[in-house]
Amino acid sequence: MDIKSRRFKIIVKPNSKENKIEGFDKEKDAYRLSIKARPENNKANIKVIKFLSKLLKKKVKIIAGLKSREKLIEISD
C-alpha cells in the first residue's frame, strides 16, 4: 500500500471472508478494503483501524464516515 499523504479515502466492504486490500478505485480516488467484521456496534470501524495500523505500522484514525462505507483516514505520528 503506497500512501503518499497523511489523509486518504477508503471504501469498506464489511462482512467479507478475509481482511485485505482489494485495490484502488481511481474513479472515487479511494482504496477498497474487505473487512471480516460486521457493520454492527462499530465492529467494522474498529477492525479497519487495527488492520490499517498494523499494515502501515503507524497510528491511524477515522476522521469522517463513521456510519458510511466511504471513510476518510488520517495517519498520525
N, C-alpha and C positions, 0 to 999 in steps of 0.2 A: 504494500500500500504506500504509494508515494504522495505524501501530504506536503504541500508547499506553503500553506498558510495556517494560521492559528485557528481559523474558523472554516468549517466545511459542512456541507449538507449531506444527509443520508436519507435513504428511503428504506424503511424496515418492513420485512415480511415476517411477522411473528408466527409461532406455532409450526416451525419448519422441522425437518429431520435433523439438521445439524446447524451449528453456528459457523457461518462463513461469509466471506465477501463474494457476492455474485458478479460484481463488475462495476463499471462506471457508466452512468446514463448521461450521455453528452447533451441530450435534449433538455433534461432538467438540471444538469450540472451537479449531479449528486451520485454518491456511491450507493450501491444496492447491497443491503445486508440481510441475510437469513438468520433468524434467531429462534432457538428451540422454545423459549418461554412463551407462555400465553399472554395476551394483552389484557390481563386482569390484575387488579391490585398493584399496578406499577411494576409487575414482574418483568415484562419485556424491556422496560426502560432501564431497570437495574442490570439486567443481563447485557444490554447494549453497552452500558458504561464499563462493566467488568471486562467484556470482550475487547473493546477498543483500548482500554487502559493496558491490558496485557499485551495486545498486539503492538501498540505504539510505545510501550514502556514509559508512558507519561500519564499524568493525571488528566482526565477528560470530564466534561460535564455537558449536560444538555441545557442549552440556553433558550431554546424555543421548540415548540412542537411536542410537549409532553403528552398530549392526547391525540396526536396525529401520527400517521406513518412517516411523514416527512419531518425531519428534525434538524436543528442546527446545533452542531457540536463545536465546543471550544476546547482547545488544548491549553492547559495551564502548566506552569513550571513547578 
